[in-house]
Amino acid sequence: MIQAKTIHINSFKYFYPERPRLLHVNQPLFESLSQNPAWVAEPKYNGSRLQLHVIGGAFHFWNRHQEPLVYTPSREVLDSLRSLGLKGYWLFDGEMRHNKTKGIKHQAVLYDVFIANGELLNAKPFWWRRQIMAGIKGLFVGDEETVSLTHQYQDRFKEAFDGLITRDEIEGLVIKNLQGRLNLGRTRATDSTWMWKVRKPSNRYHF
């Protein structure tokens, strides 16, 4: 068996995050995934897609288009990030929850980690990457903290979906395979083979 080579990165590198495929809540596949323990569901927030680079104690906020995010972090955001005690180079995928929904400012939720202490995690499954984030002291699950780790639903995706979309800030669910491995783009985003996006009902979207 050939072992995947470990890639270490110590300077700023931009990677385009994958695009989840679209799935309608009424499609049979939605219920099938809900009953399959290999899949989990996470809330999709109405925010600015965030790639958070942590390099040498500095924090760099970028969007999903390889551009710096037009955002000035508050002292609370910076204090929360510093409290995580991250060493080396880290790259997180998440959402900047700021000014898209009334009453919500200067909050961030993290979905995934692409680089951990200089190691590119392209060979690691999603459950492994999630475990790394869950092990960061001070990074709590939910969305009540200034910087948090997104909640996961193990089953009953329809029940979770119906409850979440009553919140203005929630756009729907992203359903992920726990064995999913990263397919990050260097020049453009790729379509994911292990993530599905389920949007709340809207006249804007047609399936």
Secondary structure, 3 states (H helix, E strand, C coil): CCCCCCEECCCCCCCECCEEEECCCCCHHHHHHHCCCCEEEEEEECCEEEEEEEECCEEEEECCCCCECCCCCCHHHHHHHHCCCCCCEEEEEEEEECCCCCCCCCEEEEEEEEEECCEECCCCCHHHHHHHHHCCCCCEECCCCCEEECCCECCCHHHHHHHHCCCCCEEEEEEEECCCCCCCECCCCCEEEEEEEEECCCCCCCC
